[in-house]
Amino acid sequence: MITSFQMRAARALLGIDQRTLAELAGVSLPTIQRMEASTGNVRGVVETLIKVVEAFERAGVELIGEHARSDSGGRGVRLREPGPPRRVGA
């Protein structure tokens, strides 16, 4: 799962706007706007969510899930070296 807060934080780390994210993910700008306007976990078509997550990962942003190892706990984002996306849900 990804939250709207994570999406905005990830975009901020990359210094990109919603339009650029939409282009990187291959989805429409209104889709990104809807996703970021939601509260809590982003809801939507699974394939669209995967496209957005993979776009972030290709750009070097690692999304930290609720129970993923983190020194301070909680959800978040982490900037890492850009590279191929990891399998979502792995």
N, C-alpha and C positions, 0 to 999 in steps of 0.2 A: 504494500500500500504506500501511497505517497500523499502527503497533505498539501494543501494550498500554500501553507507557510514554507514548506520545503521547496516548492516550485519557485516561489518568489526569492527565497534565499539562494537557491542554486543559480537563478538568473543573475542575481546581484553579484555572486562570486565570479561569474563569467563576464559580467558587464554587458549583458545583452538585453534587448527589449522583447516584448511579447511577440512581435512580428518576426524577429530573428529566430526565436525559439520555434515558432510555428513552421518556419521554413526548414530549420534543422531537423524537425521531427516529421515533416511531411504531412502536417495537419493544418486546418484552417485557423486564422487568427481568432475568429469568434469561439472556436473550440478551446483554445488556450485561455481566452478571457473568461469563459464559463468555468473552466477548471479552477482558475485562480480565484474566482469570486465565491467558490464554495467554502463552507466552513468544515473543519475537520478533514477526514479522508476524502480525497477527490473521487468522485463517482463518474463513471462513464463507460464507454465501450472498452473492453479489455485490450483489444488490439491498439486502440488509441493511447491508452495508458502506457502500454509497452513501448510504443514509438517514442513517447516523451521521455520515459526513463532511459531508453537506449540512446537517445540524442544527448541527454545529460552525460551519460557514461562515456560516449565517444568524445565529448568535449572535456572530460576529465573530472566530472563531479560524481562523487560516490554518495548515494542516498543511504542514510543510516536508519534502519527500521527500529521499531519500538523495542525489540528485545535483542538487537544486535549489540555486540561488544563495543563499548565506548567508555572512556575513562570517567566521564561525568554522567553517563546514563542519558536516557531519553532519545527522542528523535532528533535528526539533524541532517546536515550535509557536510561533506568533506571534500576538499579539492585534492586531487591526485594527478599523476601524469596522465595525459590523454592516451587513449588506446582503444582497442576493440572492446565492445560491450561484453559484460559477463552475462550469463544466462539469468534472466529474471526468475525469481523463485528458487534459485539454487542455493 
